[in-house]
Amino acid sequence: MLEITGLQPVVNAVALSPNGSLVVVGDFDDDLIAREVPSGAERWKVRVQPGRERRRIDGVFFSPDASLVVTTGHEAQTLEVWDAATGRSVAVLDIARSRGVAFHPSERVLAVAGAATIHVVDVDRGQVVRTLPNAHAGDAIFAIAFSADGQTLATVSGEGSLKLWNWPALVLRSSTTLSGGLEAMSPVSLALTRQGTRAASNGIYGRVHVVDTAKGREERVFANVAQAPNHGMHAELRYSLAFTDDGNWLFAPDSHDRGLRILHVPSGKTYPVLQGEGPFYKAVALALPASMVAFLRPGDDQGRGPYGLDVWRLNYQAAPR
């Protein structure tokens, strides 16, 4: 649907609005750029410089109604909220080292994984209204997600501990340790089924862990053969996992970092969905309501620029073969 080439400097994070009409890209030089889909026309561009300090953008997230965009930074001292239509600053929150955020599907609430603490943000007031320190016994939280029914919040730590919390009480419901942790550089994406009966997380090299949350055990591990140089490609795959409505199928990056695959959890089988022509993809953002996916890709197999942005429309059939 959309292909843009020649992007500089290093593009680092991407998000696709739920309706697929807008794609937002963040880079290492603090630029945040929104483009219309499918035209590619630039809607707005802003500099993310809280306190006049330049920093790289490590995560970009849309609200469910596509009205807000959130930016995060692994080493940043703040989290920023933007108006998705105009790029106007809505709020700057003093939440340090935020690696993941999750909008509640129906409430005007944002849950943030900031270091070892869960932060609950009232979006309309632009304020933190609750915190849960040491949610993982002091370990840093690397990803966070709500179930589609809004009754469950999930978090996963850098040590591979997956926890489910009853919402809004934030009472711990279950805790599961993923096999072998989540590789050297921790989890990067987390997804729940509609009612929170399954959870999935992937690490920097793309191995996908699926947990049966009702039984409190790991159900499947899907292997991956990452082909990106040195670090693996999966450091910025913030929305790279998504369950279908029935909870039996899971979208994930493909086994060679070049596209997308769909995993059938009950059988353990995998099927290709799409594969690009580039050496590998650096970042992925799924928007299943619009049946679309966005990718960031480097210019060569060493991960160097100039970089490109691809937006694809998904055409799949979630039925066993």
N, C-alpha and C positions, 0 to 999 in steps of 0.2 A: 504493500500500500504506500509506503514511504521509504525513500532511501536518501540520506544526506551524507556526503563525503567531505573530506578535507577539514574536519574539526580539529582545532587546536585551542588550548593546550591539552593536557591529559584529561579526557572525560572519565568520570569515576563512578557516577550513580545515575540511575534513570528511573522514572516513574511514569505510568500511563494512567490517565484518568479512567474511572470505572466505565464511562460511556465511550471511551476510546477517541474522544475529540481533541485531546490535548496530551502532548508528551513533554516532560520536563527533564532536563539534563543538568547535572552539577559536575564541576570539574575541580582540579587541583588548585586553581588560581582564584577560587571563591566566586566564580560566575555561575549564576543560575538562569537558565534560558528555557522559556516555554515556546513550543511550536504547535501550530495547528495541524491536525491530521484530517485528511491526507495531503493537504497542500504543502506543508512544510514551512509555511509563512511564520516568521517570528512574531509571537504575540507580545512578549515582554522579556526584558533582561534586567537582572538586578545583581548587585554585588552583596555577598553575604559577609559583612564586616562588623559584627557586634563589637562594640567598644573600639572601633576603628582598627581592629586587628584582623589581618587577612588570614584566612584558613581554608583548608580544602574541605570539600563537601563529600561526605562518605555515605550519606543516605538521603533519599527523597521519597516522600510518602503523600498520597492523596487521601482526603477524607471520603467516606462512602458517597456523599452527595456531590463530590467533585468541586466543592466550593473553596476548600483550603488545601494548601501544600505545606508540609513540614520538612525542614532540613536538619540533619544531624551531623555530628563530627566525632570520630572516635576519641580524639584528644581535646575537643573543644570544651569550653566552659559554659556554653549556652546551647539552647535549642530554639529554632526560629519557626514562626507560623506566618504564612503569607496568604493573601487573597489570590486564589487561582486564576481569576478572570483578569486581574490587573497587575499582579506582582506587588501590590501594596503590602507593607509590613503590618501584620495584625498584632503580633506579640513576640517578645523575646523573653525566654524563660531561663532562669539560672539553674539549669540541670546539666551537670558536667558529665562528659564521657558517655553520651547517649549513643547506643548502638542500634536500638530498635524502638519503634513506636507502633501502637495499635489503636485505631479509632474504634469505639464501640459502634456496633451496627445500627443502633437506633437512638442512643443517648448522645448528647453533645459533650462527650467525655473522651479524653485521650489518655491511654496508659503508656508510660515511657519506661524503658529499661535504661536507667542511668547508673553506671558502675554496678554496685551491688544492691541497689534500691529500686523498688517499683514506685514510680511517681504517678499520681492520678491528677489530671489537669482538667479543670472546667474550661472548655473551649470558649464559651461566650465571655467569661470574665478574664480569660487569659492568665489564670492563676493556678498554681499547684494547691489542691485542696486536701490531699492526703498522701502520705508516704508509708511504705512498708520496708524499713531498712533490713539488711541482711536476710533477704528473702531466700537466698541459697547459702546460708551459713557463711557469709562473707565472700563467696565466689562472685565474680562479675557475671551479670546477666547479659547474654549476647543476642537474644531474640525474644519476641513477645507477640502474642496473637490472641484475638477473641474468637470464640465460636460464633457461627452465623446467628444462632438464637440469642446471643448476648448473655448467656448464663454462666459461661466458663471463660476464664482467662488462663492462658498457658504461658509459662516462661521456661527457658532453657539456659543453663549456665555454661561457662567455658569448660567445665569439667564433664559436661554431658549429662547433667542432672535435669530431668524434665519434670516440672511440677504443674499441677492443675489447681486452680483456685476458684472457689465459688464466688460468683459476682452477684451483688456488689459487696458482700461481706468481706471478701478477700481472706476467707478461711481455707486453709489447705485441704484439698480433697484427696490428692494422691501424689506420689513421687516415684519416678522410675529412673534408674540409671541406664543409659544407653551403652551398648556393648562397645568396649574399646574407646570410650569417650567419643569425641567428634573430631579426631585427627589433630594435627599439631596446632592449628590456628582456629579451632573452635567453631561452633555453629554459626550460620549466617542467615538462615531462613527458617521459619516455623509456620505450620499451617494446621488448622483443626477442621474436622468435619462439622456439619451443621449443628449437631448436638454435642460435639466434643467427645464422641465415642472413639475416635482415632485422632492421633497427632502424628505429624511428620516433621523431621528436621534434617537439614543437610549441612555438611561441613565444607571447609574451603576447597577440598578436592572432590566434592560432589557426591560422596556416598550418602545415600538416603536411608534414614532410620524411620520406621513406622511403628508406633506404639498403640497397642490395644489398651486404651485408658480404663475401660471397665474392668479388665482383668489385671491391670497394672504390670503388663509385661511387653517386651519388645516382640512385635509380630513378624516384621520383615526387615531385612537389610538389603538394599539394592546397590550393587557395586557400581563403580565409575572408573574410567581410565582417563584422568585429566591430561590434556595435551598442552595446556598453556605453560610457558616457561617458568621454571623455578618455583614460583609461589602458588601455582594453580590459579585458575580463573575465578574461583567462586567467592572471593573476598567481598564483593559488592552485590551479591545476588539477593537483594532484600525481599523481593517478591517473586522468587523463583520456584516456589511450590504452591500448588493449589489443588484442592480436592474437587471432584465433581459433586453434584448435589446428592447422589446416592452414597457417597463416601467410599466407594469401592475402587475408584480410579484416582490417580494422582499425577498431575503434570509436574515435570522436573526437567532440568537441563539434560541434554542427551549424553551418551556415554563417552563422547569425545569433545565435549565443550563447543560443538559447532551448531547446536540447534536445540530442539525440544523433543522429549519423549513422553509417553504416557504409560504409567505403571499400573498394572492390575494387581491390587494388593492381595485378594484372596488366593490367586494362583501363583503370584510371584513373577508373572510374565511381563515383558516390556515390549512396547511397540513404538516405532519412530513416528513423529508428527511432522517435523520439518527439519531441514538442514541447510545452513547458509553456505556461501561460496568462500568466505574468508577463512583465515587460519584457525581462529577460535573466537568465541564471544567473551567479552570481559564482564558484562553485566546483563541481567535479564529482569524484565518487569512484566508480570502477567496481569491482564484485565479480563477475567473470564466472563463478566456480564456482557462485555462487548465482543467476546470471542477474538481477542487480539493479544499480541505479545510484542514487546519492544526489546531490542538488543543494542548494546554498544560493542563495537569491534575495533581492534587495533589495525594498523596499516600493514604489519608484517608478523611473522611467526615468533618474533622476540618481544612482542607487546608494545612496539614503538608506533608513533604517529606517522602521518595524520590519521585521525580516527573517523569512524563512521557510525551512523545511527540508522537502524533498520526497524520498521514497524510492519508486522505481518498480520494478516487475518487468518485465524485458525479454522481449519476444516477437518473435523474429526468425527468419529462415531465411537462412543464409549460402549462397546459391546464385545464380549469375549469372542476370540477366534478359535 
